[in-house]
């Protein structure tokens, strides 16, 4: 049951705790830490997709004044654990993908390090490579499971029978592009050894998970690795797991006792070293009765992974939750290629995986002659379709109806390609979204009463710019029954109690549960009049209802799209989303997350596409000059709302998470609106003007 029944601070919008430091430039990020006389590292990367390093000449680099050391596979320290091939820095002469690190140069200034790196001469014997993703490859394979621990394939009933009985059938293939995480702050590590203890100032979504991975790789007890990360300039999943630069910085610093080493990846280096979202190929088959009720759903997803480390995006998983149908199937297949390692990117699985099915549902609505909002409502399930669990709360219908009301959907003419205003074809579209309620066990919090009469709350959580500094303090204030100003929060340090990673929209759910548990334990032990120095620690309880209920957030996104009659230019003057996300801790922060997610979804729909030169394995548009993302001019109006939702089963706060659901349905809504505007059905992202000029 929810503990915070009548909150005073939850649901309000106090000034951001970290706001003054950020706007005055005093917030310290990983590269800003005040270390003494640091050195600077620069990477030398492979320029072929596959091969073997036959020789590497570092003589000219080492002779340059100011160069301190150059590490290569020939002289780099051996790592204790190389099971994670992505972290096995400089342990082999094999080249497994373009951009792999071949050497790291360390010098007194970043300018010297960069110049010295350009003087390193690496000879690589090329081997045949394969970077081509297709759905008809003979070597596609089924992973043991997909990201999140989900089953690879599921089946209920007989899809062929369901399609045979259908009055209308959709059988189409949809593709999403290769996308790269591009947080504002590049991935950065400042590493310093003191005797055998390692300090890492790290840009990370989880200080404790980073410590565990680094300690294992280097063969250190976890207690000898200290990770500090009070502020993070965005992550979008790419900072959720450690990457090779962290290990390289640690190795470089170890080779220079007493000298801190700073390693900040460039924007271009991020395109090969810190993960990305796999491109997907989705064959979606829907069968619908004459009244639009689904008789069958099948989603067969194909993605790519690296040969050296598997990551299986859970693309087909969201279709297991969304709509009722007696016959259903989902499958995942992977192609192992000579490419960098893919990883988490905002709403992995749900973001790409809702694109194909939500566009297919729009196609079915057209075939059935039904309003696409009504079609979705008509296929609402009574229980989660594949697990059979009842929903803790499911308010998708409320989101669709409220969104339709706010958007003015009732006045929509369903005919496509018939509205023109001043040379622009105008259309509107809708798509639904979902995201699971994730609760990661293992977080702890400590609460103490200070001599100054304030409550010190400590937990090793992360703030990616999302507002953790503020929202966790709000939760603590209400859990303790005190004013917001009476709480002093400390986060982002492995010296603080363990916190799980900020990922899967699980941060507030997991960390907040630990804070509430610590507050309850503190009051039980010390009452309402504690003395200075009183302190207690508690762990987040297990989610007792997770086996009984299906817990998800839901949403509905509406889009207006305009396509120029002569040029095919696409504009989105309006986006509107309504969401059911449980209790909203801080409306200002929640709206920021939802608007940001929708903006990122628009960027996915219209702009983002990592272009791979298959001859070299090179992503050629590997910077902001060529990898286009949405700017202010692209999003003149983005509105985010939510319905009141009380869910007593999710956690003590009743929250569900808001960080990722905003991106999930946006691209499909835009594509559906583009069809309504033009009559042209786009099934391959991004939606570029050439789709409309044939």
N, C-alpha and C positions, 0 to 999 in steps of 0.2 A: 504494500500500500504506500501511497505517497505520504512522506513525512511532512512536507512543507505545505500544509493545507491552506493557511492564511498568510501568505508571504507579505512582507513590507517592502523588500528590496528587489526581489525577483519581479520581472515585468516592468521595471523602471529603466531609465537610461542615464545613469550617472556619468559624469565626465570620465573618459578613458584614463585609467591609471597611468598608462604608458604614453599618453598623448603629449604632455609637456616635454618629455625627454625626446620624443621623436621630432616634434616640430622645431625644437631648439637645436637639434643635431647632437644631443648628448647621449642618446641611446647607443650603447656599444654593441656592435655586431661582431661576427667572428674575426673579421680582419681589422677591427678597430681597437682590439685589446692592447692596453699599455704595457707591452713587453720591452725589455731592454735590448737594444742593439740587434734587432732581428735580421735574419737573412731571408732571401726571397727565392722561391723555387719556380722554375719554368719547365714545361714538358716538351719532349720530343716525341712526335707521334708517327705511326706508320702511315704511309701513303698508298698502301695496297690493301686489298681486301683479304688476302690469304697468302701465306708464305712462311719463310724461315729467315731469321736474321743471321746472315752469314758473317758479317763483320760490322764493327762500329768503331769509328775513329773519333776520339774525343780530345785529341792532342791540341788542336787549335783552340778549343773551348777552354781547356784547363790552363792554357798559357795566357789567357786574357786576364789582365789585372782586375782583381775583385772577385774572381771566381773562387769559390771555396771547395766545391767538390762536384763530381759528375757521377751519378749512379746509373749503372746499366745492368743487364742480366749477367754480365761477367763479374761484377764486384758487389752487387747488392746483397745485403744480409739475407740469409735463408729464413723463410717464415716457418713458424711452428705448425701452421694448419693451412693447407691450400685446397681444402675441400670446396670452398667457395671460389670458383675460378675467376670470378669478377674481381676479387680482392687479392689475387695472387700476383702482386705487383713485381715485375722484373724477375720472375722466377723461372722463365723459360724463354728460349729463342724463337718459339713458334709465334707466328702472327695469325691471329684468329679473326680479326676484323679491321677495317680501315679506321684509323684513329686510336688504335691500341697504343699504350705508352711504351716506348722503346728506351727512353732515358729521361732522367730528371737532372737539371742543372741548378745548382744553388750558388747564389752570389750575394754580394753586399747590397745591391740595389736591384729592383725589378728590371730596370733598363739593361743592366749588365747581364742579368740572367737570360733575358730574352735574346739579346744579341749573341751570347755564347751558345744558346740552344740552336741558333741558326748556323753555327759553325760546326755542329756535330754532323758527321757524315755516316749515315747508316745504309748499309747494303742489304737488301732483302731479296732473296730468291723467291720469285713469285710461283705460286701454285694455282691451279684452276680453282675458281671460286664460283659460288652459286648464291645469289641474293634475290632470286625471282620468286615472288609469292603468287601462287595460283591455286584454284580449287580443284584442278584436275591433275595435280602432281601424284605420281604413283607412290611417293614415299611419305605422304601424310600419315601421321600416327595419332593415336588417342593417348593423351597424358593420363597418368594414374588418377589425378584429380586436378581441378582448376583452382585458380586463386580464391582464397577464402575457405579452402577445404571442401568445396562443393563437389558433388558427383560429376564426373565427366559427361555422362550420358544419362538421360532418364526417358522412360516411356510409360504411358498409361493408355490402355485401350488399343485401338488399331487405326492409325492415321489414314491408311489407304481406304479403310471402310468409311471413316468420317468424311473424307474428301469425295468418295463416290456418292454419298448421300446428300452432299451439299447442292443447293440450288445455285450458288455462286462460289467460284474458286479464284483465289489469287495465288500465283506461283511465280515469284520474282526473286531476283538476286540483287542485293543492296551492298554497297561497299562504303566503308569509312577509310579515311586516309591515314597515313603515318603522321603522328602528331608528337611534337616535342614540348616538354614542360619548359617554361621560360619564366621562372620567378625573377622578380626585379633584382634581388641580391644573388649574384653568382655563388656557386658552391665554393666555400672557403674554409680552410683549416689553418689555424695557428698552433703549431706543435712545439712543446718544450719538455725536455727530459731533466729531471732532477734525481741524480743517482739512477735508480732503476724504476722510478715513478714517472709516468707520462701524463702531462697535462695537455688537453686538447680544447682549444676554443673553437667551437664547431658550429656551422650552420646546419642544424639538424632538427628533425621533427621528433626526436626521441633521444635524450642524453643517455638514458640507461640502456636502451637497445644498441646504441652506438658503442657504449663501453663494452658490452658483452661481445659484440662482433670483433672489435679491435683487440680486446684481451685474448680472445680465442685465436685470432690470426697471428698475433705476436707471441703467443705463449706466455702471457702474463696472468697473474691472479687478477680478477676484476677489480679488487680493491686498490690495485696499483695504477689504475687508469682513471683519471679525473676529467670528466667532460663538462664544459661550461657553455651554456647557450641561452642567455637571458632574452635575446631578441633575434628573430629570424625574419628575413625580408622575403617571405613567401616560400612556398615549397611545392604545393599541388601534387604531393606524393613523391616527387623526385628526391626529397630529403628524408623520406621515411625509412630508408635503409642506407647503410654506409656504402660508399663507392670507393673506387681505387685511389682517388686523390687523398683521402684521409690516411690510408696506409702509406702512401708515398711521402706525405708530409712527416709522418712519424718516423719512417726510415731515414729520411734526409736529416731530421733533427738528431736522430741517434748517432749519425755519423759525425756530428759536430757538437760534442758535449758542451752543454751550457749555453748553446746558441739557439734561440727560438727560430723557427722556420715558418714563414707564411707562404701558403700556396692558395692562390685564388684562380679558379678556372676562368678562362675567357668565355665570352658568349659562344664563340665557335667551338671551343673544346667541349662545351656542355652538350653539343649535338651528338657526341659519340661516347661520352663517359658517364652520364648520370641517368640513363634510362629514357624511355619514351613510351608512347602508346602504340601497340602493334596496329598496323592496318588490319582490317577485318573484311571478310567476304561472307555474307549472310544470305543463305537461301531460305526464304520464308514462304511457307505454304499455309494458307488459311482457307477453311471451308466454312461457308455461311448458309444457313437456311434462308428461305424466302423472307423471313422476318428479321434477318440479320444476326440471329443467334448462332454463335460459333459451333460448328460440328467437329472441327479439327484445327489444331495448331501444331506446326512443326517448324523448328528453327535449327538449322544446321550451320554452325559457325566455323570458319577457318581463319586462323591467325598465324603469326610467325613467332619464332623464338630463336635465340642464339644457340649455336652448336655447343658452346662451352657452359651454358647455364640455362636451365629451363625456366620460363615464366609463361603460364597459360592464363590468358585473360578469360574471365568467366562471362563471355559475351552472351551466351544463350540463357544464363541463369535468370535474369529478370522476367523472362516470358513464362517462367514456372509459377509466377506469383500473380500476374496481372488479370487474366480473364478466364472465365469458365469455359470449358470445352471438354466433352467426354473422351475425346481421342487426342493425344498430345505426345510430342516427342521433342527432345533437345539433344544435340550432339556438339562436341568440340573436337576439332582436329588441328594439329600443328604441323608446320613445316620448319624443320631445323635448318637454319641458313647461316651463312658467313657474315653475320651482322652483329652490331653491338647488342648488349643484353637489354631487352625491354623490361619495364617495371611498372609501378603504380603511376597513374596520372588521374587527376581528379575524377572520382566516381568510376574506378576501373570496373569493367563489366557492364554496369548499368548505363553509362554514357554511350558507348558505341552500341551496346546490345539492345537499347530501346529504339534506336534509329530505324532499323529495318522493320521490326514489327509494327511500330506506330505509323510508318508510311504505308505499310501493307494494309493496315486497318483503315486508313483513309481511302485506299483503293477499293477496299471491300465496301465501304460506305457508298462510294460512287456507284459501284456495281449493283448494290441493293436499293439505291435511290433513297438512302437514309441520311439524316443529319449526322455528321461524325461525332458530335457530342452525345446524341441519343444512342448511337450504336455502341459507344463505350459503356454508357449506363446500362444498356440492355444486357450487356455481358458481364455484369458484376457478379463475382462468385460469392457464395454464402460462407465458404471456408477457403483457406489457401488451397488452390487447386491440386497441387502435387503432394503436399504433406498431410492434408486433411485437417490441419490445426485450425481452430477458430482464430480470427484476427483479434488482437488486443484492442485495437481500434482501426477502422478503415473508413476514411472519409473522402475517398476519391470522388464519389458522386457530389458531395458538397463542394469540393474544389471545382469540378466541372460546371456546376450550376452557378456558383458565385462568380467564377471567372467569366462565364458567358454573360451574366448580368452586367458586370463591370465593363466588359469589352463591347457591349452592344451587339452581341451575337444574334439576337432575335431578329434583327433587320437584315441579316445576311441573305443574299440571293445565291443559291447553291450552284448556279450555272457557271462553269469556268470560262475564262477568257472573254468576258463580255463587258467589263468595266474599264473605261479609259478616261483618264483625267490629265489633260495638258501633255499628252504624249506618253503617259505612263499607264501601263496595265496594272490594275489594283486587285489584290486578293487577300483573303484572310484564311488562317489555318489554325488547327488545334492539335495538341498531342498531350498524352498523359505521361507522368513520371512517377518513379518509385525509388526508394532507397531503404535498405534494411537498417534496423536499429541494432547497432553493433556495441556490445559491451565486452571489453577486453579485461579479463581478470588479472590481478597482480598489483594494482596501484595501492599505495599507502599514503597517508597524510599525518602530519604532526601538528597539533595545536597547542600553543603555549600562551600564558598570560604574562605580559611584560611588566616591569616596574613602572613604566609610563602609563599603565592602564589600558593597553591595547592588546588585541589578540593576534598573535603571530601565527600565520598559517603557512606550512611548508610542504611542498610536494614538487617532485622533479618534472613537472609538466612543461609543455612548450607553448610559446605564443608565436604563431607564424604571421602575425599581423591581424589575426582573426579576433582578438580581444580577450584572450585567456586571462591576462592580468586583471581585467575588470570583471568578467563573468564569474570566475571562480571566487573572487572576493565577494560578489553578490550572494552566491550560494552559501558561503561561509557565514556571512552576516545574518542571513535568515535562519540558517541551521543553529546558530548560537543565540539568536534572538537579540542582536545588537545592531547598532547603526553601521552603515557602510563605511563611514570614516573611522570606525573602531577596529577595522581589520587591516592588518599589514601582511601582504602576500609575498612569498618568496618562491620562485620557480626557476627551472632551467639549469639545474646543477646536480651532478650525481652525488654530491654531499647531502642532498636532501632526500627524503623518502622516495622509494622507487615509484616511477610513473610509467605507464604504458605509452606506446608511440601515439603521436597525433596522426591518426589515419582512419579511414572508413567512417568519418563523422562520429568517431567514438570518444573523442577527447573529453568533452564536458560530461558525457554519460559515465565514463569510467572514472575520471578524476573527481568529478562532482560527487559521485557515490562514496569515494574514499573520504572526501572532506566532510560530508554529512555524517559518515560513520565516526570520524574522529570528533566531530562536534558533539554528537550524542554521548560518546564515551567520556569526553571532557566534562560535560554537564553531570553525567552520572557519578563521576569520581569527585568533582570539585564543587558542584552546585553552581549557584548564580553569583557567588561572591568568592571567586578564586583569589589566591595570593600570588604576588609576583614570583615567577619561577615555576608555577604549576604547569605541567605539560603532560600530554598523552599522545599516543600514536595508535592508529587503527587502520585496518585494511578495508578496501571496498568489498562488500559482501557479494557472494555469487548471485547471479540473476535467477532467482528461484522459479520464475514463471517462464523462462525461455523455452523449456521443454513442453510447456502447456499451450503457449500462444504463439501465433505468427505475428511478429512485430515489424512493422514497416511504416515509413513516412510515404506520403503520396502527394501528388501535385498535378496541376493542369496548366499548360502554357499556351497562350494565344499570341498569334503574330499577324501583323499586317505587312505585306510585301508589295513592292512596286517594281516592275520590270519595264525598262524603257523600250518603247516600240521599235526604235531604229537601231539602238546600240546594244540592247540586251543587258545593260547595266542593271544590277540588282540592289535595291535599297530596302531597309527594314525600318520604317519610321516609328514603329510601335511594337513593343513586347509587353505582355502582361502575364503574370503568373500568380496563381493562388495555391497555397500549400497547406497540408495538414502535417505539422511537425511536432505535435505534443506541446508542452509548455515552452513558451519563448522566454528565455532568461533575460535578455536585453533586446528590446525591439530595434534599437538603432543598429546594433551589431548584427542581429539576425537579418534585417533588411539589407544591410551591406553585403552579407554573404550570399543571399538569394539573388540580389541584383548582379553581384559579381559573377555568380555561376551562370546566370542567364546571358550575361555579356560574353562570357567565355564560350557558351554554346552558340551564340551568334557568330563568334570568331571561327568556331569549328565549321559552321554551316557555310560561311561565305569566303573565308580567307585561308585558313591554316591547311598546309599540305607540305610535308617534307618531301622534297623531290629527289629521288634516288637515281643516280647515274649507275645503271647496272653494270657498265663496263668496268667501273673502278670501285663500286661499293660505296661511293661518296654521296652524302647528302649535300647537294650543291648550294642550296639556299640556307646556309647555316649561320645566319645572323639576322638582325632585325631589319636590315636593308632589303632582304629578299624573303624572309619568312614573315609573311604579313599577319598581323593580329589586329583585332578590332581597336579602334581609337574612339575618342569622344564623338567625332563626327559621324561614326557609324551607328551610334545608339542615342538618337535624340530623345527617346522616351522609353524607359524601362521601369515598369511598376511591379512591385512585389507585395503581396498580401498573404494573410493566413487566416484559416478558420480557427475558432476556439476549439481546442481539443484537450480533453482530460483523459489521460491514459495512466491508470494506477499500476500497470504491470511492468512498465519499462525500467524504472529506476526510482529512487526516492524523490527526484525532482520532477519526474513525469516528462522528461525531455526525450527527443528522438534524434536530434542532430540536424543542422542546417547547412553544413559546409559544402555538400556535394549535390543535393537533389536539384538545385537550380539549373545545373548544366544538363540534366539528364534528358528532358524532353524537348529542349529548345530547338535543336537542329531539325528534328522531325516536324515541329510546328512550322518552321520557316519553309521547309520543302513543301509541305502540304499547302501553305499559303501561296507559294510560287505556282503550284499547279492550278490553284483556284484563279490566280491572276492570268495565267497564260494558256492553260490547257495542256502544258508540257509537263510530263512526270519525270522528275529528276530522281535517280536512284543511286547516284554516285557522288559523294561529297569530294570537294566543295562545290557549291552552286555558283558556277562561273558563267559569264555571259555567253560562252560558246554553246551552252545547252539550248539557248533560245534563238540562235541565229541560223539554224539549218534550213 
